[in-house]
Amino acid sequence: MTTIAIADDHILLRKALVTLINEFDSCQVIIEASNGQELIEQLQQAKTLPKVAILDINMPVMDGHVTATHLARTYPAIHTLSLSMLNDEANVLKMLQAGVKGYVLKECHPDELNDAINHVAKGEYFINELMTMQIGKRLSVMQQPQPVSSREPAISLTDKEKEFLQWSITDLTYKEIATRMCISPRTVDSYRDTLFEKLQLKSRVGLAIYAIKNNLVTL
C-alpha cells in the first residue's frame, strides 16, 4: 500500500484529489494539509509516515519549494511529487533542487498521476508527459530502470561537460556559469549544445535530471 500526504490550499481540488487517489490500486491518502507548515505539523504527530508527499507549489504560509526542501532534510524516506499548474523550466528546476522526485501538471490525466505516484514511491523520477515533450525523448527512458541487457552504452563525457552538468542544476544563468567555470559564454553555449546532441535532450531541465540520475550532483 502506498500511503500519501497531500498539501494544497485549494480545498475543492484537494478533496477531489483525495477521492481520486483513494480509487487508485494500492493507494491511500492518510494526511491532508492546506500548506507546507500544516503538513509538517501533521507529520510530527503521525504514527505512520506517508511514502509519498504530493505538494502544490503556490501555497500560503509555507510554499511547495520550502516544504520539499524541509522534507528532503528531515524526512528523507518520504518521496515528494510536485503537482502544479506551472509548466516552466524555472519552477521544475527549483523543485528538483529542493529534492522532489516528480513533477506533474494539474491538467494531467488521472492515469498519468497514478503512474507518477508509483514511480516516485519507488524513488524513481517522473516528469509530466507534457513537460517531457519539451525536455526531450531521453527523459522518458530515464523515468524507469531498464534491464541491463537493454541499457544503452555509457555516454562519454569530458570533465568540462560533467562540470557544466553539475552547474546546470543551479539557478545560475548560463553567463554566470561561464564566470564560475572561467570560460566564455560562447564556450558554455557550445557545451550545452553538444550535450543536447549527445544526450538527446532539449532543455536545461533535461540536463539537470540527467546529472541527478547519473550521480553527477548531490541534492
C-alpha positions as CSV (number, residue, x, y, z in Angstrom):
1,M,0.0,0.0,0.0
2,T,1.4,3.4,-1.0
3,T,0.4,5.9,1.7
4,I,0.2,9.5,0.6
5,A,0.1,13.0,2.1
6,I,-1.3,15.9,0.1
7,A,-0.6,19.6,0.7
8,D,-2.7,22.0,-1.5
9,D,-4.5,25.2,-0.4
10,H,-7.4,24.8,-2.8
11,I,-9.9,22.8,-0.8
12,L,-12.1,21.6,-3.6
13,L,-9.2,20.4,-5.6
14,R,-7.6,18.7,-2.6
15,K,-10.8,16.9,-1.7
16,A,-11.2,15.8,-5.4
17,L,-7.6,14.6,-5.4
18,V,-8.1,12.5,-2.2
19,T,-11.2,10.9,-3.7
20,L,-9.4,10.2,-7.0
21,I,-6.2,8.8,-5.4
22,N,-8.0,6.6,-3.0
23,E,-9.6,4.9,-6.1
24,F,-6.1,4.0,-7.4
25,D,-5.0,0.5,-6.7
26,S,-2.9,0.2,-3.5
27,C,-3.0,4.0,-2.8
28,Q,-4.4,5.6,0.3
29,V,-4.3,9.3,1.4
30,I,-3.5,9.4,5.1
31,I,-2.7,13.1,5.5
32,E,-4.3,16.3,4.1
33,A,-3.0,19.8,4.6
34,S,-3.6,23.2,3.2
35,N,0.0,24.3,3.3
36,G,3.5,23.1,4.0
37,Q,3.6,24.1,7.6
38,E,0.3,22.3,8.3
39,L,1.7,19.2,6.6
40,I,4.9,19.2,8.7
41,E,2.9,19.6,11.9
42,Q,0.8,16.6,11.0
43,L,3.9,14.6,10.1
44,Q,5.4,15.4,13.5
45,Q,2.3,13.8,15.2
46,A,1.8,10.9,12.7
47,K,2.3,7.4,13.9
48,T,3.0,6.3,10.3
49,L,4.7,8.4,7.8
50,P,3.5,8.5,4.2
51,K,5.6,7.1,1.4
52,V,4.8,10.0,-0.9
53,A,4.0,13.6,-0.3
54,I,2.2,15.5,-3.1
55,L,2.9,19.2,-3.0
56,D,1.3,22.2,-4.7
57,I,3.9,24.9,-5.3
58,N,2.0,28.1,-4.6
59,M,0.7,27.8,-1.1
60,P,0.4,30.3,1.8
61,V,2.4,30.1,5.0
62,M,4.9,27.6,3.5
63,D,5.1,27.0,-0.2
64,G,6.0,23.8,-2.1
65,H,9.6,24.7,-2.6
66,V,10.3,25.4,1.1
67,T,8.3,22.3,2.1
68,A,10.1,20.0,-0.3
69,T,13.4,21.3,1.0
70,H,12.4,20.6,4.6
71,L,11.1,17.2,3.8
72,A,14.3,16.2,2.0
73,R,16.3,17.1,5.0
74,T,14.1,16.0,7.8
75,Y,12.1,13.1,6.3
76,P,14.4,11.6,3.6
77,A,12.3,8.4,3.4
78,I,9.3,10.5,2.1
79,H,9.5,10.9,-1.6
80,T,8.0,14.2,-2.9
81,L,5.9,14.8,-6.0
82,S,5.1,18.3,-7.2
83,L,1.6,18.8,-8.6
84,S,1.3,22.2,-10.1
85,M,-0.2,24.4,-12.8
86,L,3.2,25.9,-13.5
87,N,4.9,24.4,-16.5
88,D,8.0,26.5,-16.9
89,E,11.6,25.3,-16.6
90,A,12.4,27.6,-13.8
91,N,9.9,26.1,-11.4
92,V,10.8,22.5,-12.5
93,L,14.5,23.2,-11.8
94,K,13.7,24.9,-8.5
95,M,11.6,21.9,-7.3
96,L,14.3,19.4,-8.4
97,Q,16.9,21.4,-6.5
98,A,14.6,21.1,-3.5
99,G,14.6,17.3,-3.8
100,V,11.4,16.4,-5.5
101,K,11.3,13.1,-7.4
102,G,8.4,14.0,-9.7
103,Y,6.7,17.0,-11.4
104,V,3.2,16.6,-12.8
105,L,0.9,19.3,-14.2
106,K,-2.6,19.5,-12.7
107,E,-4.1,19.2,-16.2
108,C,-2.7,15.6,-16.5
109,H,-4.8,12.5,-17.0
110,P,-5.6,10.5,-13.8
111,D,-3.6,7.5,-15.2
112,E,-0.5,9.7,-15.5
113,L,-0.9,10.9,-11.9
114,N,-1.2,7.2,-10.9
115,D,2.0,6.4,-12.8
116,A,3.8,9.3,-11.2
117,I,2.8,8.2,-7.7
118,N,4.0,4.6,-8.5
119,H,7.4,5.8,-9.8
120,V,8.0,8.3,-7.1
121,A,7.1,5.8,-4.4
122,K,9.9,3.6,-5.7
123,G,12.4,6.5,-5.6
124,E,12.3,7.0,-9.3
125,Y,12.0,10.3,-11.2
126,F,8.8,11.1,-13.1
127,I,8.1,14.2,-15.2
128,N,4.7,15.0,-16.7
129,E,4.4,13.9,-20.3
130,L,3.7,17.4,-21.5
131,M,6.9,18.6,-19.9
132,T,8.8,15.6,-21.2
133,M,7.9,16.5,-24.8
134,Q,9.6,19.9,-24.2
135,I,12.6,18.4,-22.4
136,G,13.4,15.6,-24.9
137,K,12.9,11.9,-25.6
138,R,15.8,10.7,-23.5
139,L,14.0,11.8,-20.3
140,S,11.2,9.2,-20.9
141,V,13.9,6.5,-20.9
142,M,15.3,7.8,-17.7
143,Q,11.9,7.6,-15.9
144,Q,12.4,3.9,-15.0
145,P,15.2,1.4,-14.7
146,Q,15.8,-0.9,-17.7
147,P,17.2,-4.4,-17.8
148,V,20.9,-4.5,-18.0
149,S,20.7,-6.1,-21.5
150,S,18.7,-3.2,-22.9
151,R,20.7,-0.4,-21.4
152,E,22.4,1.9,-23.9
153,P,26.3,2.0,-23.9
154,A,27.7,4.6,-21.5
155,I,27.9,8.0,-23.0
156,S,31.4,9.5,-22.9
157,L,31.5,13.0,-21.3
158,T,34.5,15.2,-20.9
159,D,35.4,16.6,-17.4
160,K,34.3,20.1,-18.5
161,E,31.0,18.7,-19.8
162,K,30.4,17.0,-16.4
163,E,31.3,20.2,-14.6
164,F,28.8,22.1,-16.8
165,L,26.1,19.5,-15.9
166,Q,26.8,20.0,-12.2
167,W,26.2,23.7,-12.7
168,S,23.0,23.1,-14.7
169,I,21.0,22.1,-11.6
170,T,21.7,25.5,-10.0
171,D,19.7,28.7,-10.6
172,L,22.7,30.4,-12.2
173,T,22.3,31.9,-15.7
174,Y,24.5,30.5,-18.5
175,K,26.5,33.7,-18.3
176,E,27.0,33.2,-14.6
177,I,28.0,29.6,-15.1
178,A,30.6,30.8,-17.6
179,T,32.1,33.0,-15.0
180,R,32.2,30.2,-12.4
181,M,33.9,27.9,-14.9
182,C,36.3,30.6,-16.0
183,I,35.3,30.2,-19.6
184,S,33.5,32.4,-22.2
185,P,29.7,32.4,-22.5
186,R,30.2,31.1,-26.1
187,T,32.1,28.1,-24.8
188,V,29.3,27.4,-22.3
189,D,26.8,27.6,-25.2
190,S,29.0,25.1,-27.0
191,Y,29.0,22.7,-24.1
192,R,25.2,23.0,-23.8
193,D,24.5,22.3,-27.5
194,T,27.0,19.4,-27.5
195,L,25.3,17.8,-24.5
196,F,21.8,18.4,-26.0
197,E,23.0,16.4,-29.0
198,K,24.9,13.7,-27.1
199,L,22.1,13.1,-24.6
200,Q,19.2,13.7,-27.0
201,L,17.8,16.4,-24.8
202,K,16.2,19.8,-25.5
203,S,16.3,21.8,-22.3
204,R,18.2,22.7,-19.2
205,V,15.7,20.7,-17.1
206,G,16.6,17.6,-19.1
207,L,20.3,18.2,-18.4
208,A,19.6,18.7,-14.7
209,I,17.7,15.5,-14.4
210,Y,20.4,13.6,-16.3
211,A,23.0,15.0,-13.9
212,I,20.9,13.9,-10.9
213,K,20.2,10.4,-12.3
214,N,23.8,9.8,-13.1
215,N,25.1,10.9,-9.7
216,L,26.9,13.9,-11.0
217,V,25.3,16.2,-8.4
218,T,24.2,15.7,-4.8
219,L,20.9,17.2,-3.7
